[in-house]
Amino acid sequence: MKWFTFSLLTIALYGVHDVLIKIYSQKVDATIASIMINSSAAIILILFIAYKYSCISLGPFPTLSRNEFLGLLLAGACLGLATITFMKAFNAGGSLSIVIAIVYAGIIILCFFIGMLIFKEKVEWKQFIGIGLTLCGLYLMNFK
């Protein structure tokens, strides 16, 4: 599959994820929900890896360096904590349309600057205009 197809699938999967978090944020403690969500994600990934490596002879299970292992653990910890804070945002009265917009637009802006400053990715003037419009959109969505 091409990257755009994977991007569309990711949008659909995160969309379902986010709506379910909104629904259950008022019914389930955020920490318990995070444990359930992240545990079920881990189980799915373990089953996927087991299927992948049992059906395709690519040699032994891949090994990770210490830095890769710790980096992936940190990514998982961030996901778990983000699930908790996401649910708390909804539980504190945030609406689905506003919380999602703020979170994902914020991620876009953060990653734009990380990509540019740390990963030295090439940026064009149109991207800066897009970031400016995103910031304007966030302001307008929160203007009361």
N, C-alpha and C positions, 0 to 999 in steps of 0.2 A: 504494500500500500504506500501511497505517497504521503508526505508530511501533512498535506492539507486534509486528507481523509482522516488521518489520526487526530488532527486538530478538531475536526467536526465531532468525532466520536468522544473526544475529551470534553468538549462543550456539553454534549448530551449527558455524559456520565456525571460531570460536576453539577450540571443543572438538577438532575434527580437528587444527587447528594445534598445540595443546598436546600432544596424544597423540603426534603425529609428532615434535615436539621431544623429548619424553621418550624415544621409541624411538631416535632418532639421537644423543642426547646422549652415549652411551657409544661410538658408532662413528665420529663425525665431529668434527673440531676445531670449537669453538664459533664462531670467527671465520669460518672457511670456510662453515660452515652459515649464519651470519648473512648473509654475502654472497649465498649461493645463494637463501635465503628472500626477502630483501629485493629482490634483482634480479628474481626471478620475480614478486614482487608488483608491481614497477614495470612489468614487461612487460605483465602483465594489465591494469594501469590504463591504460597507453598504448594498448593495443588497445581498451579500453572507451571511452576518450575519442575515439579515431579513429572508432569505430563510431557513437558518439553524435552527433558533429558532422558526420559524412558523411551520416547518414540524416535529420537534423532540421535545417532551415534556421533556425538561431538567430543567424545573422550570423557574424562572425569569431570565432576562438578567443578565449576570455576572457583579458584581461590581468590581471596581478597587480601590486599596489603593492609597493614595496620591503619594507615591513613584513610584508605577506602572504607574499611570497616567502621572506623570512628565517624567519618563524614556521613555515611549512610545512617548510622545510629542517630546522629545529630539531626539529619533530615526527618527521620521518623519521630524524634522527640518534638521537633518543631510542628510537624503535622498533628501530633496528639494535642499539644498545647493550643494550636490554632483551632482545633475542633472545639476545645473547651471555650476559648474566647469568642468563637463564632456563635456558639449556642448562648453564651452569656449576653452577647449583643442583642440577640432575638429575645431572650428572656427579659431583658431590661426594657423592652418595648420597641425595639427596632423593627421596622417593616421590611419585608423581603426585598422589595424593589430598591429601597435606599441602602440597606446594609450590604447587599450583594454588589451594588454599584460602587459604593465606597471602597469595599474590600478589594474588588478586582481592579478597579481603576488605580487604587493605591499600589497594588502589586505591579501593574503595568508601569507606573511612574517610577517606582523603586527599581524595578529590573531594567528599565531603560537607562537610568543613570549608572547602575552597577555594570551593565553591559558596556557602556561607553567608557567609564572610568577605570574599571578593574580589568575587564576582558578586552579593552581597546577595540571594541566593535565600531565599525564605520557608521556614522550617522549623517543624515542629510537634513537640510533645513526644513523639509516637509515633516520630518519626524518631530522636530521641535515645535512646529505649529500644532501637530497632533497632541503633543503633551500639553501645550497651552490650552487647547480646546478641551482636553480632558479635565484640566484644573478648573476651567470655567464651568464645565458641566457639573463637577462636584460642588462648586460653590452654588450654582443655581438649584441643584437638588436639595441642598441644605438650607437655602434661604427661606426664612419664615417671616 
